[in-house]
Amino acid sequence: MYRRAEAGIPLLREESRACVRTALVLCEGILDEIVALDYDVLNTRVVVPRRRRTGVALPGLLTSAWSNSRLRVRS
């Protein structure tokens, strides 16, 4: 499912791509955690560790800010 979704990211507007890619990676992380818990989501809360969220979100945020600043300069 995520591979199919990832294929559509280049079709998005440039300023949206980093945000959507970050969301995709974080959702994949949630699925990885669910698998690690052997799908026992009724008895355990599934979270992506803060360190991983930060490691994914920060580069996405910087990429998005850079992309948006480039678009403003071109306008």
Secondary structure, DSSP 8 states (H G I E B T S, - for coil): -HHHHHHHGGGS-HHHHHHHHHHHHHHHHHHHHHHHTTT-TTTS-----HHHHHHHHHHHHHHHHHHHHHHHHH-
